[in-house]
């Protein structure tokens, strides 16, 4: 009897409050129906769990390890409260029935540009070619043959990397005529058919590069043995030492030159190297100065002219400085009124006299310095 549930006693109504109204027969009926429905659902779940004890289900009610049916994930019968960004606002169908969500699917066109960028044209820069007249593609100018020429610097698709490196090396040696492409002795023949020989020692092993550029048959040993004839001069040396003009140095028929990359900076112009004896032959000939003595006289004359111009410029500036100094002295004497003022004099009184302040020791040099209070002049004092 102690464990039997008992109805709790009714609470006494508080003063000032009305008692609760009793339930109506309709409310009692609805409560009873809900209780019976919940009881029936619970009995169904318990019966299903008893029949499939080995089946493991998820909290959503699906069997674990099995694929969901198509109707469970289909959007055709999705509830109206389900939000899907692929669908637009659901409108009723034309026949008056309920709207189908599948019929309201919006096609996926990707990310669309902003409204102000709708007229933007995007070009493929990998297909651009520099034709020295603006960057154009083959589609813009189909009649331009320069756009259709293959790029020789890019590796062809049918070549491997090792084959492409070997091809580039052979091309470089072929352009420089070095290695296996160096001309043989039998190919160095003159106009009369005889083999060309060194002009100094007479051996047939000559430098083909110099013979091609300077038309000078000389071997490598003689170039090093006779530097006063076969050394190379830069363009600046030829212009300043032999007083040659720019048009003469640029005339390849008059003075042949050898071009080499600039060693100071790769982006600068190539060096122009001239052969010393060819430059001297032209400079000492009757076409230019006539002799070495005439060249020395012209060089001395230009040096004297340069010195004279510098001295004249210095004297002109010195005269201007003197004029400005005299004018300043005249202005000071005019302000003072007696006409005897000198540089350093006070404008309002007599000659300036320094008023030295207290001597201070310089911490860097250790010397004692004192300065004028008015003009700021500093002097050092030495104590013996």
Secondary structure, DSSP 8 states (H G I E B T S, - for coil): --SS----------TT--------HHHHHHHHHHHHHHHHHHHHHHHHHHH-SS--B-TTS-BTTS---HHHH-STT--TT---TTB------TTSS---TGGGB---------GGGTT-----GGG-EE-SS-EE-TTT-TT-GGGTS--TTS--TTS-HHHHHHHHHHHHHHHHT-GGGS--GGG-B-TTS-B---TTT--S---HHHHHHT-----HHHHHH-HHHH-EE-HHHHHHHS---HHHHH-TTTS-EEEE--SS-TTS--EEEEEHHHHHHHHTSTTTTSSHHHHHHHHHHHHHHHHHHHHHHHHHHHHHHHHHHHHHHHHHHHHHSSS---TTB-SSSSB----B---EE-TTT--EEEEBTTT--EEEE---
